[in-house]
Amino acid sequence: MTSAGDPATVGNGELDAVFAETVRRTGASIGALYLLTPDERVLRRDTTSPPPP
């Protein structure tokens, strides 16, 4: 069960779009986003941006 503020409740498309924009704005070549859910003690990779061609 998740709360309204839990990152797991955010739609993946929305999270991907925000993550991609953040990677672009920072000028990073690649990026990875790890989430910690309230009921787990380990990080879970949620989103990864591909390296540039």
C-alpha positions in Angstrom: 0.0 0.0 0.0 1.3 3.4 -0.9 0.5 6.9 0.3 -0.5 9.8 -2.0 3.0 11.3 -1.6 4.8 8.0 -2.4 7.0 8.1 -5.5 5.6 4.7 -6.5 2.2 6.4 -7.1 3.6 8.7 -9.8 3.0 7.5 -13.3 6.1 6.2 -15.0 5.6 8.4 -18.0 5.5 11.5 -15.8 8.5 10.4 -13.8 10.5 9.6 -17.0 9.7 13.0 -18.5 10.9 14.9 -15.4 14.0 12.7 -15.1 14.9 13.2 -18.7 14.5 17.0 -18.4 16.7 17.1 -15.3 19.4 15.1 -17.1 19.3 17.5 -20.0 19.4 20.6 -17.9 22.4 19.5 -15.9 24.3 18.6 -19.0 24.9 15.0 -17.9 25.6 12.3 -20.4 23.7 9.6 -18.6 21.6 9.3 -15.4 20.0 6.9 -13.1 17.2 7.3 -10.6 16.9 5.1 -7.6 13.8 5.0 -5.3 13.4 3.8 -1.8 9.9 2.6 -1.0 8.7 2.8 2.6 8.4 -1.0 3.0 11.9 -1.9 1.7 15.5 -1.4 2.9 17.1 -1.4 -0.5 17.1 1.1 -3.4 15.3 0.1 -6.6 16.5 1.5 -9.9 13.5 3.0 -11.5 14.7 5.0 -14.5 17.9 5.1 -16.5 18.7 7.5 -19.4 20.6 6.0 -22.3 24.1 7.3 -23.2 24.2 9.6 -26.2 24.7 8.1 -29.6 
